[in-house]
Amino acid sequence: MLNNIPQNRLLTYIVVLGLLPLVFVCFNFYTKKSSLNTLENGIEELKTRAFITKKKQSVNVAVIDHYENMDRFYVDKNLETLVFLKPEIEGLKKITSNKNYAGDEAISKRLSFLTGKENRFLFSEGVVETYPLFQETILTLTRPVQINVDDLMNILARVEDKDLGGHSPQLNPPQLLITDFSLERKTITPKNEVFLLNLKILKREFL
């Protein structure tokens, strides 16, 4: 039967048959190499995940340590006691204390508004959510307050726990995160710039 196959074709068949083991070896090699690469990639991914997890744990530990001695009455003592628009208050007091002051109902009402509780922070506390390491709740202003830029820097310094605009954070705050913030320009004069502030704060206390 082989005698019926042309010599050139027979030679081609022999060469092909001779190459089959080599092809098989190469295929097996590349298959194993591909599996090895997949395994190596899997190991690298696990290493990356482990590093990220370890880094997150380190950050969490640092955050917990930072807020370890937090003051649970920080908001009451350091935010709800703030008096805003002090320059305007001082100006109005000078006007009303002047012996030539004839009395102006608008000025009296404005001074009463700024020095009373109506223009102070008053937060309502939402439902307390408790987790293994901390508890948190949303603090919502019951009404907007009128402030100036310096007041805003003071508020942010106390909430963000950072030095801002010449103001410093107070001692032992809980972790406070602003979740909703609205600032509306109300009045602008050369000596008096007033904004209407409304905000919500997430208060997180570590257990």
NUSEPA-502913 format. One record per residue: residue number from 1; x, y, z of N, C-alpha, C, O in turn. Coordinates in nm, 3 decimals. Atoms other than C-alpha are relative to their C-alpha. Example, Ala and Ser with C-alpha at 12.3 -4.5 7.8 and 13.67 -1.06 7.14 Angstrom:
2
PT   seq      n.px      n.py      n.pz     ca.px     ca.py     ca.pz      c.px      c.py      c.pz      o.px      o.py      o.pz
PT     1     0.089    -0.119     0.000     1.230    -0.450     0.780     0.090     0.120     0.000     0.194     0.118     0.066
PT     2    -0.082    -0.119    -0.006     1.367    -0.106     0.714    -0.077     0.109     0.073    -0.026     0.220     0.090
END
This chain:
207
PT   seq      n.px      n.py      n.pz     ca.px     ca.py     ca.pz      c.px      c.py      c.pz      o.px      o.py      o.pz
PT     1     0.082    -0.121     0.000     0.000     0.000     0.000     0.086     0.126     0.000     0.053     0.226    -0.063
PT     2    -0.093    -0.113    -0.003     0.292     0.230     0.078     0.062     0.024    -0.136     0.101     0.135    -0.171
PT     3    -0.060    -0.015     0.132     0.422     0.155    -0.270    -0.084     0.089    -0.091    -0.034     0.147    -0.187
PT     4     0.090    -0.081     0.083     0.115     0.335    -0.412     0.009     0.150     0.032    -0.040     0.232    -0.045
PT     5    -0.012    -0.141    -0.040     0.201     0.662    -0.225     0.124     0.057    -0.065     0.232    -0.002    -0.055
PT     6    -0.118    -0.064     0.061     0.431     0.896    -0.415     0.106     0.026     0.106     0.078     0.053     0.222
PT     7    -0.112    -0.011    -0.093     0.774     0.924    -0.263     0.002     0.136     0.070     0.033     0.143     0.189
PT     8    -0.002    -0.133    -0.061     0.747     1.300    -0.204    -0.105     0.014     0.111    -0.080     0.072     0.217
PT     9     0.107    -0.007    -0.101     0.416     1.265    -0.021     0.035    -0.085     0.121     0.009    -0.048     0.235
PT    10    -0.039     0.090    -0.109     0.549     0.973     0.182     0.103     0.067     0.090     0.098     0.054     0.212
PT    11    -0.103    -0.071    -0.078     0.847     1.184     0.287    -0.065     0.108     0.087    -0.024     0.131     0.201
PT    12     0.070    -0.103    -0.077     0.609     1.462     0.393    -0.070    -0.060     0.122    -0.065    -0.003     0.231
PT    13     0.068     0.068    -0.110     0.407     1.218     0.605     0.099    -0.036     0.110     0.070    -0.022     0.229
PT    14    -0.101     0.042    -0.099     0.724     1.092     0.773     0.047     0.119     0.082     0.062     0.111     0.204
PT    15    -0.045    -0.120    -0.070     0.838     1.446     0.853    -0.107     0.046     0.099    -0.075     0.083     0.213
PT    16     0.110    -0.042    -0.087     0.493     1.533     0.995    -0.009    -0.089     0.122    -0.023    -0.041     0.235
PT    17     0.006     0.094    -0.112     0.488     1.218     1.206     0.117     0.021     0.096     0.103     0.005     0.217
PT    18    -0.117    -0.025    -0.083     0.835     1.299     1.329    -0.014     0.125     0.084     0.042     0.135     0.194
PT    19     0.019    -0.126    -0.074     0.727     1.647     1.434    -0.108    -0.007     0.106    -0.114     0.077     0.196
PT    20     0.111     0.009    -0.095     0.421     1.529     1.624     0.044    -0.003     0.146    -0.015     0.068     0.228
PT    21    -0.045    -0.001    -0.141     0.612     1.448     1.948     0.046     0.139     0.045     0.020     0.182     0.157
PT    22    -0.047    -0.134    -0.034     0.776     1.792     1.934    -0.117     0.096     0.021    -0.117     0.178     0.113
PT    23     0.120    -0.084    -0.013     0.439     1.960     1.878    -0.070    -0.028     0.133    -0.115     0.064     0.202
PT    24     0.064     0.039    -0.126     0.297     1.765     2.171     0.076     0.057     0.120     0.016     0.107     0.215
PT    25    -0.083    -0.052    -0.109     0.589     1.865     2.394    -0.018     0.151     0.014    -0.032     0.203     0.125
PT    26     0.018    -0.146    -0.002     0.554     2.232     2.297    -0.138     0.038     0.054    -0.151     0.130     0.135
PT    27     0.136    -0.027    -0.049     0.179     2.224     2.353    -0.009    -0.021     0.150    -0.068     0.059     0.222
PT    28     0.002     0.032    -0.143     0.228     2.061     2.692     0.075     0.107     0.080     0.033     0.145     0.189
PT    29    -0.081    -0.101    -0.067     0.497     2.317     2.782    -0.078     0.131     0.015    -0.082     0.191     0.123
PT    30     0.073    -0.127    -0.004     0.285     2.619     2.691    -0.126    -0.009     0.087    -0.167     0.089     0.149
PT    31     0.116     0.019    -0.086    -0.017     2.471     2.867     0.039     0.014     0.146    -0.028     0.080     0.225
PT    32    -0.048    -0.008    -0.139     0.183     2.427     3.187     0.046     0.141     0.034     0.026     0.188     0.146
PT    33    -0.046    -0.137    -0.024     0.338     2.773     3.146    -0.118     0.093     0.023    -0.113     0.181     0.109
PT    34     0.120    -0.081    -0.017    -0.007     2.926     3.108    -0.061    -0.022     0.138    -0.103     0.073     0.205
PT    35     0.053     0.032    -0.134    -0.124     2.745     3.423     0.087     0.063     0.107     0.037     0.114     0.208
PT    36    -0.093    -0.058    -0.096     0.188     2.863     3.603    -0.019     0.152     0.009    -0.016     0.210     0.117
PT    37     0.023    -0.145     0.001     0.127     3.224     3.493    -0.129     0.036     0.073    -0.135     0.135     0.147
PT    38     0.127    -0.022    -0.069    -0.232     3.200     3.612     0.018    -0.012     0.150    -0.036     0.068     0.227
PT    39    -0.026     0.020    -0.142    -0.111     3.067     3.946     0.078     0.118     0.059     0.047     0.166     0.168
PT    40    -0.080    -0.113    -0.046     0.150     3.343     3.977    -0.085     0.127     0.011    -0.072     0.204     0.107
PT    41     0.088    -0.117    -0.004    -0.110     3.608     3.893    -0.094    -0.007     0.120    -0.123     0.093     0.185
PT    42     0.088     0.020    -0.116    -0.340     3.459     4.156     0.072     0.030     0.130     0.015     0.091     0.221
PT    43    -0.080    -0.026    -0.120    -0.062     3.473     4.414     0.024     0.149     0.017     0.013     0.202     0.128
PT    44    -0.022    -0.145    -0.006     0.017     3.836     4.327    -0.127     0.074     0.043    -0.121     0.170     0.119
PT    45     0.127    -0.063    -0.037    -0.352     3.926     4.356    -0.028    -0.019     0.149    -0.076     0.072     0.216
PT    46     0.018     0.026    -0.143    -0.367     3.760     4.698     0.091     0.089     0.084     0.051     0.140     0.189
PT    47    -0.094    -0.087    -0.071    -0.057     3.952     4.805    -0.053     0.144     0.004    -0.046     0.211     0.108
PT    48     0.054    -0.136     0.007    -0.216     4.278     4.687    -0.117     0.016     0.095    -0.127     0.116     0.167
PT    49     0.116    -0.005    -0.089    -0.539     4.202     4.871     0.043     0.001     0.145    -0.011     0.076     0.227
PT    50    -0.051     0.008    -0.138    -0.346     4.111     5.186     0.061     0.134     0.041     0.042     0.179     0.154
PT    51    -0.063    -0.129    -0.030    -0.148     4.437     5.164    -0.106     0.107     0.025    -0.097     0.184     0.119
PT    52     0.107    -0.098    -0.015    -0.464     4.645     5.116    -0.074    -0.020     0.131    -0.105     0.075     0.202
PT    53     0.069     0.031    -0.125    -0.636     4.466     5.403     0.082     0.044     0.120     0.030     0.102     0.215
PT    54    -0.088    -0.038    -0.110    -0.334     4.519     5.629     0.007     0.151     0.015     0.008     0.204     0.126
PT    55    -0.006    -0.146    -0.003    -0.317     4.886     5.531    -0.129     0.057     0.060    -0.125     0.150     0.141
PT    56     0.127    -0.046    -0.053    -0.688     4.933     5.602    -0.007    -0.023     0.151    -0.055     0.062     0.226
PT    57     0.001     0.030    -0.143    -0.646     4.763     5.939     0.088     0.099     0.076     0.053     0.143     0.186
PT    58    -0.090    -0.096    -0.064    -0.353     4.994     6.020    -0.068     0.137     0.012    -0.058     0.204     0.114
PT    59     0.071    -0.127    -0.003    -0.561     5.298     5.926    -0.110    -0.003     0.104    -0.128     0.093     0.179
PT    60     0.108     0.012    -0.098    -0.854     5.172     6.134     0.054     0.008     0.143    -0.005     0.074     0.229
PT    61    -0.060    -0.003    -0.132    -0.627     5.116     6.433     0.043     0.142     0.036     0.023     0.188     0.148
PT    62    -0.045    -0.138    -0.023    -0.479     5.467     6.393    -0.119     0.091     0.030    -0.111     0.177     0.118
PT    63     0.120    -0.082    -0.022    -0.828     5.621     6.371    -0.057    -0.026     0.140    -0.092     0.067     0.212
PT    64     0.053     0.036    -0.131    -0.947     5.431     6.679     0.087     0.059     0.111     0.036     0.112     0.209
PT    65    -0.092    -0.056    -0.100    -0.636     5.535     6.873    -0.017     0.152     0.011    -0.012     0.208     0.121
PT    66     0.013    -0.146     0.000    -0.685     5.898     6.767    -0.123     0.046     0.077    -0.119     0.148     0.146
PT    67     0.125    -0.039    -0.065    -1.041     5.908     6.898    -0.027    -0.078     0.129    -0.140    -0.085     0.177
PT    68     0.016     0.085    -0.120    -0.978     5.687     7.201    -0.058     0.077     0.118    -0.142     0.025     0.191
PT    69     0.044    -0.078    -0.117    -1.035     5.966     7.455    -0.104     0.105    -0.037    -0.105     0.215     0.019
PT    70     0.098    -0.097     0.048    -1.322     6.135     7.276    -0.095     0.045     0.112    -0.126    -0.029     0.205
PT    71     0.096    -0.059    -0.093    -1.557     6.363     7.466    -0.140    -0.022    -0.056    -0.173     0.031    -0.162
PT    72     0.134     0.032     0.050    -1.912     6.232     7.430    -0.093     0.122     0.001    -0.200     0.120    -0.059
PT    73     0.081    -0.123    -0.003    -2.045     6.582     7.501     0.066     0.111    -0.081     0.038     0.229    -0.060
PT    74    -0.076    -0.097     0.080    -1.817     6.750     7.247    -0.092     0.093    -0.078    -0.071     0.214    -0.079
PT    75     0.092    -0.081     0.081    -2.103     6.869     7.023    -0.073     0.102     0.087    -0.087     0.218     0.050
PT    76     0.071    -0.090    -0.092    -2.294     7.016     7.318     0.089     0.114     0.047     0.046     0.229     0.055
PT    77    -0.090    -0.099    -0.061    -1.988     7.196     7.458     0.072     0.087    -0.102     0.103     0.202    -0.072
PT    78    -0.087    -0.070     0.093    -1.802     7.300     7.143    -0.065     0.043    -0.131    -0.004     0.117    -0.209
PT    79     0.071    -0.045     0.119    -2.060     7.344     6.867    -0.128     0.075     0.036    -0.155     0.182    -0.019
PT    80     0.128    -0.063    -0.033    -2.394     7.426     7.027     0.016     0.125     0.089    -0.081     0.195     0.115
PT    81    -0.024    -0.119    -0.081    -2.232     7.697     7.242     0.057     0.116    -0.082     0.079     0.226    -0.030
PT    82    -0.061    -0.103     0.085    -2.089     7.892     6.946    -0.093     0.121    -0.018    -0.214     0.106    -0.037
PT    83     0.073    -0.125     0.029    -2.196     8.256     6.905     0.052     0.053    -0.133     0.173     0.068    -0.151
PT    84    -0.038    -0.040     0.135    -2.196     8.377     6.545    -0.016     0.152    -0.020    -0.086     0.220     0.054
PT    85     0.007    -0.140     0.042    -2.152     8.717     6.380     0.037     0.096     0.114    -0.033     0.194     0.138
PT    86    -0.043    -0.083    -0.114    -1.965     8.867     6.678     0.030     0.145    -0.039    -0.006     0.236     0.036
PT    87    -0.023    -0.141     0.036    -1.847     9.178     6.487    -0.130     0.080    -0.012    -0.137     0.196     0.029
PT    88     0.128    -0.070     0.012    -2.208     9.265     6.406    -0.062     0.021     0.137    -0.120     0.126     0.163
PT    89     0.054    -0.013    -0.136    -2.312     9.200     6.766     0.067     0.118     0.072     0.000     0.199     0.135
PT    90    -0.073    -0.109    -0.066    -2.039     9.433     6.892    -0.042     0.135    -0.056    -0.057     0.232     0.019
PT    91     0.044    -0.126     0.061    -2.144     9.701     6.644    -0.137     0.042     0.048    -0.160     0.160     0.077
PT    92     0.135    -0.031    -0.046    -2.508     9.679     6.746    -0.001     0.040     0.147    -0.078     0.128     0.187
PT    93    -0.008    -0.036    -0.143    -2.416     9.692     7.115     0.050     0.143     0.018     0.003     0.216     0.105
PT    94    -0.051    -0.137    -0.008    -2.218    10.010     7.057    -0.109     0.101    -0.034    -0.120     0.207     0.027
PT    95     0.109    -0.090     0.040    -2.517    10.164     6.882    -0.101     0.015     0.113    -0.141     0.126     0.148
PT    96     0.105    -0.004    -0.104    -2.766    10.069     7.156     0.050     0.057     0.131    -0.030     0.105     0.212
PT    97    -0.054    -0.054    -0.125    -2.532    10.177     7.436     0.032     0.149    -0.009     0.063     0.213     0.091
PT    98    -0.026    -0.142     0.018    -2.481    10.522     7.289    -0.111     0.082     0.066    -0.229     0.053     0.048
PT    99     0.100    -0.081    -0.075    -2.652    10.786     7.505    -0.093     0.076    -0.094    -0.202     0.118    -0.054
PT   100     0.086    -0.071     0.097    -2.787    10.949     7.190    -0.089    -0.095    -0.079    -0.163    -0.053    -0.169
PT   101     0.082     0.099     0.072    -2.951    10.625     7.073    -0.147     0.020     0.035    -0.186     0.015     0.151
PT   102     0.142    -0.031    -0.022    -3.319    10.700     7.028    -0.088    -0.124     0.006    -0.206    -0.118     0.041
PT   103     0.078     0.125    -0.001    -3.427    10.339     6.999    -0.050    -0.034    -0.139    -0.114     0.048    -0.205
PT   104     0.043     0.046     0.132    -3.489    10.137     6.685    -0.040    -0.146     0.015     0.040    -0.231     0.053
PT   105     0.051     0.135    -0.022    -3.706     9.829     6.693     0.074    -0.104    -0.084     0.098    -0.215    -0.037
PT   106    -0.070     0.094     0.088    -3.525     9.667     6.397     0.136    -0.036     0.057     0.177    -0.152     0.055
PT   107    -0.131     0.026    -0.060    -3.186     9.707     6.567    -0.013    -0.086     0.125     0.065    -0.179     0.146
PT   108     0.022     0.077    -0.122    -3.320     9.574     6.896    -0.033    -0.146    -0.030     0.017    -0.237     0.036
PT   109     0.036     0.137     0.038    -3.473     9.270     6.727     0.119    -0.076    -0.056     0.139    -0.194    -0.026
PT   110    -0.119     0.064     0.058    -3.155     9.200     6.532     0.099    -0.039     0.109     0.154    -0.150     0.105
PT   111    -0.092     0.029    -0.109    -2.941     9.220     6.845    -0.052    -0.116     0.086     0.025    -0.203     0.128
PT   112     0.061     0.108    -0.078    -3.183     8.996     7.034     0.013    -0.134    -0.073     0.038    -0.237    -0.012
PT   113    -0.011     0.122     0.081    -3.177     8.743     6.748     0.142    -0.055     0.003     0.162    -0.176     0.018
PT   114    -0.140     0.044     0.007    -2.797     8.732     6.732     0.054    -0.047     0.134     0.139    -0.136     0.138
PT   115    -0.052     0.035    -0.132    -2.737     8.708     7.106    -0.082    -0.109     0.069    -0.036    -0.168     0.167
PT   116     0.083     0.103    -0.061    -3.021     8.470     7.186     0.028    -0.138    -0.056     0.128    -0.158    -0.125
PT   117    -0.020     0.140     0.042    -3.060     8.097     7.117    -0.048    -0.026    -0.143    -0.022    -0.132    -0.199
PT   118     0.059     0.022     0.132    -3.237     8.146     6.784     0.105    -0.015    -0.109     0.082    -0.081    -0.210
PT   119    -0.107     0.011     0.101    -2.908     8.184     6.595     0.117    -0.082     0.054     0.233    -0.050     0.028
PT   120    -0.102     0.094    -0.051    -2.720     7.905     6.772    -0.024    -0.137    -0.063    -0.134    -0.168    -0.108
PT   121     0.014     0.139     0.044    -2.652     7.549     6.663    -0.091    -0.075     0.097    -0.074    -0.067     0.219
PT   122     0.081     0.093    -0.078    -2.919     7.308     6.783    -0.024    -0.122    -0.088    -0.094    -0.115    -0.189
PT   123     0.007     0.120     0.081    -2.891     6.953     6.653    -0.104    -0.097     0.055    -0.119    -0.114     0.176
PT   124     0.085     0.113    -0.039    -3.151     6.680     6.654     0.076    -0.128    -0.037     0.137    -0.137    -0.143
PT   125    -0.079     0.122     0.017    -3.000     6.334     6.688    -0.088    -0.111    -0.057    -0.195    -0.140    -0.005
PT   126     0.074     0.110     0.062    -3.113     6.050     6.461     0.018    -0.131     0.075     0.070    -0.134     0.186
PT   127    -0.011     0.134    -0.060    -3.127     5.679     6.533     0.147    -0.038     0.011     0.225    -0.018    -0.082
PT   128    -0.138     0.043    -0.022    -2.804     5.542     6.680     0.018    -0.140    -0.060    -0.051    -0.234    -0.022
PT   129    -0.033     0.129     0.060    -2.659     5.261     6.466     0.125    -0.054     0.069     0.227     0.015     0.077
PT   130    -0.112     0.057    -0.074    -2.431     5.026     6.661     0.067    -0.110    -0.080     0.001    -0.198    -0.135
PT   131    -0.083     0.098     0.070    -2.147     4.823     6.504     0.099    -0.059     0.099     0.108    -0.012     0.213
PT   132    -0.092     0.065    -0.095    -1.880     4.596     6.658     0.099     0.095     0.068     0.127     0.080     0.187
PT   133    -0.103    -0.087    -0.056    -1.624     4.877     6.709    -0.045     0.143     0.028     0.024     0.218     0.097
PT   134     0.043    -0.139    -0.015    -1.828     5.197     6.699    -0.151     0.010    -0.013    -0.219    -0.084    -0.052
PT   135     0.140    -0.032     0.024    -2.169     5.357     6.697    -0.006     0.137    -0.067     0.081     0.222    -0.045
PT   136     0.008    -0.126     0.071    -2.285     5.641     6.477    -0.145     0.045    -0.014    -0.238    -0.035    -0.011
PT   137     0.132    -0.059     0.016    -2.576     5.875     6.431     0.013     0.127    -0.083     0.120     0.187    -0.091
PT   138     0.003    -0.122     0.080    -2.676     6.165     6.207    -0.053     0.115     0.087    -0.159     0.103     0.149
PT   139     0.043    -0.120    -0.070    -2.697     6.511     6.367    -0.049     0.100    -0.104     0.024     0.136    -0.196
PT   140     0.061    -0.091     0.096    -2.931     6.747     6.182    -0.034     0.132     0.067    -0.096     0.133     0.174
PT   141     0.037    -0.130    -0.056    -2.961     7.120     6.244    -0.152     0.016    -0.003    -0.217    -0.012    -0.104
PT   142     0.145    -0.020    -0.005    -3.313     7.201     6.357    -0.042     0.124    -0.078    -0.157     0.138    -0.119
PT   143     0.027    -0.121     0.078    -3.285     7.539     6.180     0.134     0.052    -0.051     0.237     0.032     0.014
PT   144    -0.124    -0.060     0.049    -3.025     7.718     5.964     0.047     0.112     0.092    -0.032     0.167     0.169
PT   145    -0.055    -0.110    -0.080    -2.796     7.973     6.129     0.068     0.100    -0.092     0.111     0.066    -0.202
PT   146    -0.067    -0.105     0.075    -2.652     8.302     6.007     0.144     0.013     0.051     0.167     0.023     0.171
PT   147    -0.141    -0.004    -0.037    -2.271     8.318     6.002     0.077     0.089    -0.097     0.023     0.134    -0.198
PT   148    -0.091    -0.064     0.095    -1.977     8.497     5.843     0.113    -0.098    -0.034     0.113    -0.212     0.012
PT   149    -0.107     0.089     0.045    -1.662     8.354     5.684     0.085    -0.049     0.117     0.124    -0.165     0.121
PT   150    -0.081     0.038    -0.117    -1.467     8.356     6.012    -0.073    -0.105     0.083    -0.011    -0.198     0.134
PT   151     0.080     0.100    -0.071    -1.751     8.166     6.181     0.011    -0.136    -0.069     0.025    -0.240    -0.004
PT   152    -0.006     0.124     0.077    -1.740     7.909     5.902     0.134    -0.071     0.023     0.137    -0.193     0.041
PT   153    -0.131     0.060    -0.025    -1.365     7.854     5.951     0.007    -0.063     0.139     0.065    -0.169     0.158
PT   154     0.002     0.051    -0.137    -1.421     7.808     6.324    -0.081    -0.129     0.009    -0.040    -0.223     0.077
PT   155     0.085     0.120     0.000    -1.701     7.556     6.265     0.074    -0.117    -0.063     0.078    -0.226    -0.007
PT   156    -0.070     0.107     0.071    -1.498     7.355     6.014     0.121    -0.050     0.079     0.150    -0.170     0.077
PT   157    -0.113     0.042    -0.083    -1.193     7.352     6.244    -0.045    -0.094     0.109     0.024    -0.192     0.139
PT   158     0.050     0.083    -0.110    -1.403     7.202     6.522    -0.062    -0.131    -0.050    -0.058    -0.232     0.019
PT   159     0.061     0.121     0.055    -1.582     6.954     6.298     0.105    -0.090    -0.066     0.108    -0.211    -0.042
PT   160    -0.100     0.076     0.075    -1.290     6.849     6.074     0.122    -0.036     0.084     0.207    -0.114     0.039
PT   161    -0.113     0.027    -0.090    -1.044     6.843     6.368     0.132     0.043    -0.064     0.231    -0.030    -0.062
PT   162    -0.119    -0.054     0.067    -0.795     7.064     6.179     0.012     0.149     0.029    -0.087     0.216     0.060
PT   163    -0.021    -0.145    -0.009    -0.640     7.409     6.207    -0.045     0.064    -0.131     0.004     0.029    -0.239
PT   164     0.053    -0.066     0.120    -0.831     7.634     5.966    -0.025     0.147     0.028    -0.089     0.183     0.127
PT   165     0.031    -0.142    -0.008    -0.837     8.009     5.913     0.029     0.063     0.134    -0.044     0.152     0.178
PT   166    -0.034    -0.057    -0.131    -0.667     8.086     6.245    -0.076    -0.063     0.115    -0.063    -0.018     0.229
PT   167     0.076     0.069    -0.105    -0.898     7.852     6.438     0.053    -0.142     0.018     0.099    -0.205    -0.077
PT   168    -0.052     0.134    -0.033    -0.800     7.528     6.612    -0.113    -0.090     0.049    -0.211    -0.042     0.105
PT   169     0.101     0.093    -0.053    -1.000     7.214     6.691     0.005    -0.004     0.152     0.106     0.031     0.214
PT   170     0.005     0.012    -0.146    -1.108     7.156     7.048     0.046    -0.140     0.043     0.066    -0.228    -0.040
PT   171    -0.054     0.126    -0.051    -0.991     6.872     7.271    -0.100    -0.115    -0.011    -0.220    -0.099     0.012
PT   172     0.071     0.129    -0.006    -1.108     6.512     7.230    -0.134    -0.004    -0.074    -0.236    -0.040    -0.015
PT   173     0.126     0.012     0.075    -1.369     6.532     6.952    -0.027    -0.145    -0.038     0.067    -0.224    -0.050
PT   174     0.030     0.128     0.066    -1.552     6.223     6.827     0.031     0.019    -0.148     0.065     0.130    -0.191
PT   175    -0.018    -0.016     0.144    -1.515     6.153     6.456    -0.127     0.062    -0.057    -0.236     0.005    -0.045
PT   176     0.113    -0.072     0.057    -1.740     6.404     6.281     0.020     0.017    -0.150     0.125     0.063    -0.194
PT   177    -0.008    -0.007     0.145    -1.812     6.389     5.908    -0.122     0.075    -0.053    -0.236     0.036    -0.025
PT   178     0.111    -0.077     0.058    -2.022     6.646     5.721    -0.060    -0.080    -0.115     0.010    -0.115    -0.210
PT   179     0.066     0.078     0.104    -2.277     6.459     5.510    -0.088     0.086    -0.090    -0.120     0.046    -0.202
PT   180     0.085    -0.089     0.080    -2.490     6.751     5.389     0.036     0.143     0.040     0.043     0.176     0.158
PT   181    -0.049    -0.135    -0.028    -2.383     7.114     5.356    -0.064     0.098    -0.097    -0.061     0.078    -0.219
PT   182     0.061    -0.104     0.083    -2.567     7.422     5.231     0.040     0.137     0.054     0.022     0.166     0.172
PT   183    -0.042    -0.135    -0.039    -2.431     7.777     5.235    -0.059     0.099    -0.100    -0.025     0.097    -0.218
PT   184     0.069    -0.096     0.087    -2.648     8.057     5.096     0.037     0.142     0.039     0.024     0.181     0.156
PT   185    -0.037    -0.139    -0.026    -2.529     8.416     5.065    -0.127     0.080     0.029    -0.221     0.081    -0.050
PT   186     0.121    -0.072    -0.042    -2.777     8.633     5.252     0.015     0.151    -0.014    -0.068     0.215    -0.078
PT   187    -0.020    -0.144     0.003    -2.637     8.985     5.294     0.148     0.030    -0.023     0.235    -0.033     0.036
PT   188    -0.137    -0.044     0.021    -2.326     9.156     5.165     0.006     0.151     0.005    -0.060     0.220    -0.073
PT   189    -0.030    -0.142    -0.006    -2.212     9.499     5.269     0.150     0.011     0.022     0.214    -0.088     0.056
PT   190    -0.145    -0.013    -0.019    -1.858     9.641     5.290     0.047    -0.046     0.138     0.160    -0.093     0.152
PT   191    -0.041     0.036    -0.136    -1.856     9.570     5.666    -0.069    -0.125     0.054    -0.037    -0.171     0.163
PT   192     0.077     0.112    -0.053    -2.095     9.279     5.697    -0.037    -0.097    -0.110    -0.113    -0.064    -0.201
PT   193     0.029     0.106     0.097    -2.106     8.955     5.498    -0.065    -0.115     0.075    -0.003    -0.174     0.164
PT   194     0.078     0.099    -0.074    -2.371     8.708     5.612    -0.042    -0.113    -0.093    -0.087    -0.091    -0.205
PT   195     0.042     0.120     0.074    -2.441     8.352     5.496    -0.096    -0.081     0.087    -0.089    -0.079     0.210
PT   196     0.094     0.089    -0.069    -2.720     8.113     5.585     0.054    -0.142    -0.013     0.067    -0.194    -0.123
PT   197    -0.062     0.132    -0.002    -2.573     7.776     5.687    -0.098    -0.106     0.048    -0.168    -0.088     0.147
PT   198     0.076     0.117    -0.043    -2.749     7.441     5.705     0.088    -0.122    -0.023     0.158    -0.128    -0.125
PT   199    -0.086     0.116     0.018    -2.577     7.107     5.755    -0.047    -0.119     0.081    -0.125    -0.106     0.175
PT   200     0.017     0.125    -0.074    -2.590     6.747     5.870     0.139    -0.057     0.027     0.230    -0.045    -0.055
PT   201    -0.130     0.055    -0.040    -2.308     6.573     6.053    -0.019    -0.145     0.044    -0.111    -0.178     0.119
PT   202    -0.005     0.137    -0.049    -2.234     6.205     6.098     0.094    -0.003     0.120     0.212     0.031     0.107
PT   203    -0.082     0.012    -0.120    -2.109     6.151     6.453     0.031    -0.146     0.026    -0.060    -0.227     0.044
PT   204    -0.044     0.139    -0.023    -1.905     5.832     6.503     0.078    -0.007     0.131     0.178     0.062     0.149
PT   205    -0.065     0.016    -0.131    -1.808     5.725     6.853     0.051    -0.145     0.010    -0.025    -0.240    -0.007
PT   206    -0.061     0.133    -0.010    -1.568     5.433     6.901    -0.023    -0.057     0.140    -0.009     0.013     0.240
PT   207     0.038     0.064    -0.128    -1.664     5.185     7.172     0.121    -0.052     0.074     0.108    -0.108     0.183
END
